[in-house]
Amino acid sequence: MDWIGELWRSLRFIVSRQQFERDLDEEMRLHTELRQQEHRNMGIDQDSAQYKAQRRFGNDTLLKEVSREMWGWILFERVALDLRYALRTMRKSPGFTAIAVLSLALGIGANTAIFTFVNAALLKPQPYPHPDRIIALVEHHPKYGITLVHPRSS
């Protein structure tokens, strides 16, 4: 049942992302200020205390990224960003987009046609009784230059 809680938490994050971002910024600011206050209580001047607190706390951007990965579905967010970027790029170069889409359509169509033929001819069993016993008789008439193939069942 723990996965239900994780799912609910992730959905809540997607819906109220801005609130989570504000809360994260506030919490990080609070931690930095607490560390800064500790240094001030040790008798260190304001600028040095702020510098030491920031160094001790670490890289804000990296910590935010790690927190975001724990909150949400980072994979889906990255895919969404990639899709938006791809759509923007395709809108900027419609000629390239048309050629790429046409190439994909032809490739998919050819692949589908070939697979359909191979599936019907080789993979599916033939619609005859005892298809493994089917033979073909070949008749060759050299006088007329004709070769006839007669499929027969033995």
Beta strands, then each sheet from edge to edge (+ up, - down):
strand 1: 134-141
strand 2: 146-153
sheet 1: 1+ 2-
end
